[in-house]
């Protein structure tokens, strides 16, 4: 017989469960930065694992030496990546320093008048609009200092993030065998095989994913480089490389890359005639980049990304979108690897669940 006491106890248990789940979710939300650091470190550890095994097995490095060597290589890659863009920055700075502002202003007003007469629109007095909007008066020293503080804060956060990620990655590489032994001691005997099978499958799928991603970025880089060289861009290699790297960010990265390529192309042509050289060349570069993205989205990405992790493109899109809303750009980058891990774990532990069986039928 169901009594009021049983009902009240059931309600209390349900409320307690909801509160515990809410507290856990809130805690995870508060430490989302740490979670992102851990995920990035795990991905770096996975990428570095073949190199670590080579250093340990072939060159007889100790765990510590292999980990230190790997971290140094990662740091050198980042430094090399930064130094790669120094010539580009210097080149664009020289272009801006040699800029004839009077000639550029004349070209701008000529283009403005051409557009107004072609589309039969009323002339806009930009000076009057700026004065009426009071932009010049509202933009003061406080905005400049705020902007500088934002840049300094971003650099500080990035530096702290890199230090944290490399610190975690070092110990994950150095003590990975100890972690495995400790995990086997902690894990219950009934679930040990499932967890070990999950780790094996995750390693296999993510290795395929990162190899596929590297192949995809290589294809995109070659196509971007071809487009830029066709139109005589002086910094074709660096711009193509940067835009290909931005392709790591799903969906948004290619758009940012196209805009960046257009801006850098226009800056590199400063001093030339706007209507006959700058504008047509920029349009051609944008069209070329859009064609590359069409090839990537319809051929490279479905064949490489989706097949490598055995997921439907719609799954990848939704997971990437949710991760981007929750964790920002970093969340979009790590969305597919983390989602793959979760699918493997769910299949191992809940193979009879209908939803899990549908989501993981290709794994």
ZIVENWO-V51216 format. One record per backbone hydrogen bond with DSSP energy under -1.0 kcal/mol. CO is the residue of the C=O (numbers start at 1). NH is the residue of the N-H. If there is no record, write none. Layout:
BEGIN
co	nh
CO	NH
CO	NH
END
This chain:
BEGIN
co	nh
3	7
4	8
5	9
6	10
7	11
8	12
9	13
10	14
11	15
12	16
13	17
14	18
15	19
16	20
17	21
18	22
19	23
20	24
21	25
22	26
23	27
24	28
25	29
26	30
27	31
29	32
31	35
32	36
33	37
34	38
35	39
36	40
37	41
38	42
39	43
40	44
41	45
42	46
43	47
44	48
48	52
49	53
50	54
51	55
52	56
53	57
54	58
54	59
55	61
62	66
63	67
64	68
65	69
66	70
67	71
68	72
69	73
70	74
71	75
72	76
73	77
74	78
75	79
76	80
77	81
78	82
79	83
80	84
82	85
83	86
85	89
86	90
87	91
88	92
89	93
90	94
91	95
92	96
93	97
94	98
96	99
99	101
100	104
101	105
102	106
103	107
104	108
105	109
106	110
107	111
108	112
109	113
110	114
111	115
112	116
113	117
114	118
115	119
116	121
124	126
125	129
126	130
127	131
128	132
129	133
130	135
134	138
135	139
140	144
141	145
142	146
143	147
144	148
145	149
146	150
147	151
148	152
149	153
150	154
151	155
152	156
153	157
154	158
155	159
156	160
157	161
158	162
159	163
160	164
161	165
162	166
163	167
164	168
165	169
166	170
167	171
168	172
169	173
170	174
171	175
175	179
176	180
177	181
178	182
179	183
180	184
181	185
182	186
183	187
188	191
191	195
192	196
193	197
194	198
195	199
196	200
197	201
198	202
199	203
200	204
201	205
202	206
203	207
204	208
205	209
206	210
207	211
208	212
209	213
210	214
211	215
212	216
213	217
214	218
215	219
216	220
217	221
218	222
219	223
220	224
221	225
222	226
223	227
224	228
225	229
226	230
227	231
228	233
229	232
233	236
235	239
236	240
237	241
238	242
239	243
240	244
241	245
242	246
245	248
246	249
249	253
250	252
252	256
253	257
254	258
255	259
256	260
257	261
258	262
259	263
260	264
261	265
262	266
263	267
264	268
267	270
269	272
273	277
273	278
274	279
277	281
278	282
279	283
280	284
281	285
282	286
283	287
284	288
285	289
286	290
287	291
288	292
289	293
290	294
291	295
292	296
293	297
294	298
295	299
295	300
296	301
299	303
300	304
301	305
301	306
304	308
305	309
306	311
312	316
313	317
314	318
315	319
316	320
317	321
318	322
319	323
320	324
321	325
322	326
323	327
324	328
328	332
329	333
330	334
334	338
335	339
336	340
337	341
338	342
339	343
340	344
341	345
342	346
343	347
344	348
345	349
346	350
353	357
354	358
355	359
356	360
360	363
END
